[in-house]
Amino acid sequence: MGQLDIDSVRRLLPGREIQYWPSLPTTMTEAQRLANAGAPHGTVAVADEQTAGQGTHGRTWHSAPGEGLYCTVILRPKLPPDTLPVVTLALGVAAASAIAVETGVACDLRWPNDILARGRKLGGILTQLHGAAIVTGIGINVDQAAFPAELAETATSLRIESSRESRRASGRGQRRETLLAALLTAIDEHIALLEQHGRDPILRAFARSSSYVEGRRVTVTSGDTNLVGTTAGLDECGFLRLRKDNGETILILAGGVRPI
């Protein structure tokens, strides 16, 4: 794909503060800088390429030029700080909704921040509290026809998924511009829902969109600790309940969740 046509995105979202760079180490750093300078709610930093894209748990995010959607959104919602875990879930629901509407690809959400298709990583969300703002990075694999060897078995893209659905070997390219506009609009809608109606609608929506929330045998890795059990729903704060094999139910506050 060619360079992102950021002017077309600005036309689709008049009034939105959109900062764009052909290449950055990571959009997270730029968004943090903008947040420190007082950038308003909804401001977004977008890059065509990230040379040091950030993933969760200190991992990097593969961010090849022109092939994915790499952005960080500054949020200033009227919410208490302890709502941050549910904000992450709301962003996942928003991303899955935008992807389905724009591309027809159905997503599965893996708690707390992975966007999957057929069990492979399609996108991810990184949410951080930065002063009075929530800075949230979103990466979506859009037009990759293949991945580096170390990701080939675990990653996918909208191009690959649409190729499978259409049974065409080449796959159809996706317009990143309309996907970005749809994503930002969906984020606005879901954050407003959280502000106006509280956590419950988001928790229910995430549970409907995720095969991982309840009844899934998983391994949870947190630091050097590995826990095995069956997922048993979300608590009222958006944390994951895990029922261990000895019958004890514990609350997972953070960690990498993988299926068994």
N, C-alpha and C positions, 0 to 999 in steps of 0.2 A: 504494500500500500504506500501511497505517497504521504507527504506531510499532512498533518491534521489541519483542516480548514477551519481555523479558530474563528474567523469572521462569520462563518455560517452559524456556528454555535451561538455567538453573540447576537445574531439576528433572531435566533430561535428563543433566546432568553434575554430580552431587552431589560436593562436595569441591573442585571447580574454583574458583579465584579469578577471578571475572569482574567487571571494572569497566566501568560503562556510563555514557554521556553522550548526551543527545538531540542535542547538536551540539558539535563541537570544531573547532579549526583543523586538527589532524591527530592521529590516534591514536598516531603514532610518538613525538611529544613526551611524551605522557602515559605511554606504556610506558617510555620512557627514565627518566622521573621515578620510576616504580614500581620499575624495576630498580635505580636508585641507592639506593632505600629498602630494598632487600633482598627484593623480591617473589620468590616461589619459581618454580621451573621450571613452565611451563604457564600462568602468569598471562596473562590476555588483557584488553586494553583495546578496547572496542567503542563505536562511535558510529553514530547514525542518519544523521548528516550530517557531512561534513568541508568546512569552508570554505576550507581550504588543503591539500588532500590531496597527498601527495608521491608522485611517480612516479620512475622511474629517470632518470639523467642530468639531474637538476634539473627535470624536467618536473612539471606538476601532474596530479593524478588527479581526473577529474570525479566528484564525490561528492554527487549530489543527494539530498535528504532522502527516506528511506523506500524508495529504489529499489535500493540495492545493499548489499553486505556489506562493511563497512569495519572492519578489526580489526588489531591488532598483538599478536603473541604473544611472550612472554619465554621464551627457551629457555636452559637451563643444562646442556647435555649433557656427558657425560664423554668429550670428544673433543679432540684437539689443535687449536690455532688454524688450522692449514693445511687443516682439513677444511671450513672455511666455504663454499667453492664447492660442495662436494657437499651441504651442508645446504640450499643454495638449490635444487638439483636435487631433493632429497628432498621439499621443500615443494611443488614443482611437481607431482611424482607424486602426493603426498597430495591436493592440491587437485583434480587431474583425476579421481582415484579417487572422492573424495567427491561431486563433481558428477555423475559417471556413475551412481553408486548412487542418489543422491537425485532426479535429474531425468531420467536417460536420455540426456542430451546428451553426445556424444562430443567430447573435447577433443584438440587437438594442442598440444604443448609446443614453444615456440621458445626455443632456448638464449639466455640462461641462465634467464630469469625471466618469460616471457610465456605466458599461457594463451589459446589461440585456439580458435575454432569457425568452420569454413569460411573460414579465413584471416583472420578478423577478431578483434580484441582483445576477449576476454571477461573477462580478469582479469590481474592482475600481482602480482609479489612483489618486495619491497624488503628486503634483508637487510643488517644492519649489526652489526658487533662493537661492543659498548658495555660497556667494562670487562670484567668476567668473564662477561657475558651476551651472547647473540645476540638481537637485537631484530629481529623480522621482520614487516613490514607486508604485509597481503594485502587486495587489493581485488577483488571479483567483481561484475560487472554482473548484477543479478538481474531486476528488474521494469521496466526501461526499455522503453517502447514505441517511443521514438525518441531521437535524440541531437542535441546542437547541431550546426549545419552543419559546423563544422570537424572533427567526429568522425564524421559520418554515413556516410562511405565506409570507415572503418577500424574502427569499434567495433560490437559486438553485445552481446546480453544473453541470459540464459536464457529470458526471456519470448519474445523474437524467435525464438530457435532452436527452442523447443518449439512455437511457432506454425507454423513451417515444417514440422516433423515431423508435427504433428497436422492440418495443412492447414486450420486454423481461423484466420480473419483476426485475431481478438482476442488469441490466445495465452492460455496459462493462467498465472496468477500462481504464483510459487514461494514456498514457505514458507522465509523466511530463517532462522527459528529452527532447524528441523531441519537445514538446510544448514550452519549454523554449528556445531551439535553434531557433525555428521558430519565436518566439516572438522577440528575440534580433535581428534577421536578418531583420524582418519587421520594427522594430524601426529604424535600420540603414537606411533602404530604405526610410522611410517617413521623417526622419530628413534631409537626403540628398535632397529629393524632395523640402522640405521647404527652404533649403539653396539655391538651384539652381534656383527655379522657384517662390519663394515667397509664399505668403499666399493663393492665390486664389485656387490652386489645392487641398490644404488641406481643405479649407472651403467647396468646392464643394463635396469632398469625404465624409466629415463628414455629410453634409446635406443629401447626398444619403443614408448614413448608419443609419440615425436617424429619428424616427417618431416624435421626440419632437421639431424639429427645426421650423416647420411651420404648422399652422393650428391646433395645439393641445391645448385643454383647460387644464390649469394647475394652480396650486397654487405654488407661489415662496415664500419660507421662508428665510428671512435674519435677523438674530438676533431675535428681538421681532416683526418684521414686516412681515405680510402676504399680498401678492399681488395676485389677481386673474385676469386672462385674457387669451388671446389666443396668442400663439407664432407666431411671424411674421418674422422669418428668423434671420440670423446672420449679424452683421455689419462687416466692413472690418478688424476689430481687433479680431474677433471671439467672441464678446459678443452677448448675446441673446436679441432680440427685443421682447417686450411683449406689445400687444395691450389690454389696459384695457377696461372694459365694457363701459366706458364713451367716448371711441373713442381715447383717448390719447395713444400714443405709447411711451414707456419708454425703457431705456437700462438697462438690468440686468448685473451687473459686477460680482456678486457672489451671491450664495444662493442655497438652496436645491429646486429642481424642482420636483413636484409630479403631476401626472395626476388627473384630477377631474372625 
